[in-house]
Amino acid sequence: MTTETAPTETHEHHGDHAHGYITDKDKYLNRLKRIEGQARGIHKMIEEEKYCIDILTQVSALTSALQVVAVGLLDDHLKHCVVDAARLGGAEADEKIKEATQAIARLVRS
């Protein structure tokens, strides 16, 4: 059983591991707020029975925005969580690599 460690100035810890995205947390949160606005806009477009192609254009923009967040989080995960685990080696490194591979597979399928 691991104990929680106190957050540092730049990293929030989960167990003994810092999340790589934490230094860009505000950037991600702001981007997600914009994405939420885009989703609400699409909802309104459907309520107002806007033209199908216009709605699909907005869905495409929303999908692209989510992909930017996903790729950014994946990049942060690889640069921090996976690299840190790889330095330690062993089962944890194998698990982090497996997680990253599965995440990439999910992104490629979507």
C-alpha positions in Angstrom: 0.0 0.0 0.0 1.4 3.4 -1.0 0.8 6.6 0.9 -0.1 9.9 -0.7 2.7 12.4 -1.0 2.3 16.1 -0.7 2.0 18.0 -4.0 5.1 19.9 -5.2 5.0 23.3 -6.8 4.7 21.9 -10.3 3.4 18.4 -10.0 0.4 16.8 -8.4 1.2 13.3 -7.2 -1.0 10.2 -7.4 0.7 7.7 -5.1 4.4 8.1 -5.9 3.9 9.4 -9.5 3.5 12.9 -10.9 1.1 13.3 -13.7 2.9 14.7 -16.8 0.0 17.0 -17.8 0.0 18.9 -14.5 2.2 21.7 -15.7 -0.2 22.3 -18.5 -3.4 21.8 -16.4 -4.7 25.3 -17.0 -4.2 25.0 -20.7 -6.1 21.7 -20.8 -8.9 23.1 -18.7 -9.3 26.1 -20.9 -9.3 24.0 -24.0 -11.9 21.7 -22.5 -14.1 24.7 -21.6 -14.0 25.7 -25.3 -14.9 22.1 -26.3 -17.9 22.2 -23.9 -19.0 25.4 -25.6 -18.6 23.8 -29.0 -20.7 20.8 -27.8 -23.4 23.1 -26.5 -23.4 25.0 -29.9 -24.0 21.7 -31.7 -26.8 20.9 -29.4 -28.4 24.3 -30.1 -27.9 23.8 -33.8 -29.8 20.6 -33.7 -32.6 22.1 -31.6 -32.8 24.9 -34.1 -32.8 22.4 -37.0 -29.8 23.9 -38.7 -28.5 22.5 -42.0 -27.0 19.0 -41.7 -23.7 19.9 -43.3 -23.2 22.9 -41.0 -23.8 20.6 -38.0 -21.4 18.0 -39.4 -18.7 20.7 -39.9 -19.0 21.6 -36.2 -18.9 18.0 -35.2 -15.7 17.6 -37.2 -14.2 20.7 -35.4 -15.2 19.3 -32.0 -13.6 15.9 -32.9 -10.4 17.7 -33.9 -10.3 19.7 -30.7 -10.7 16.5 -28.6 -8.0 14.8 -30.6 -5.6 17.7 -29.8 -6.3 17.2 -26.1 -5.9 13.5 -26.4 -2.6 13.7 -28.3 -1.3 16.3 -25.8 -2.2 14.1 -22.8 -0.6 11.1 -24.5 2.6 13.1 -25.3 2.7 14.2 -21.6 2.1 10.7 -20.5 4.9 9.3 -22.6 7.4 12.1 -21.7 6.8 11.8 -17.9 4.9 8.7 -16.7 6.4 6.2 -19.2 9.9 7.6 -19.2 9.9 7.7 -15.3 8.7 4.1 -15.2 11.2 3.0 -17.9 14.0 4.4 -15.8 13.0 2.2 -12.9 12.4 -0.8 -15.1 10.6 -4.0 -14.1 6.8 -4.7 -14.0 5.9 -1.0 -13.6 7.7 -0.1 -16.8 6.0 -2.9 -18.6 2.6 -1.8 -17.3 3.1 1.9 -18.3 4.2 0.9 -21.8 1.2 -1.5 -22.1 -1.1 1.4 -21.0 0.4 3.8 -23.5 0.0 1.2 -26.3 -3.6 0.6 -25.4 -4.3 4.3 -25.3 -2.7 4.8 -28.8 -4.8 1.9 -30.1 -8.0 3.5 -28.8 -7.1 6.8 -30.4 -6.3 5.2 -33.7 -9.6 3.4 -33.7 -11.6 6.5 -33.1 
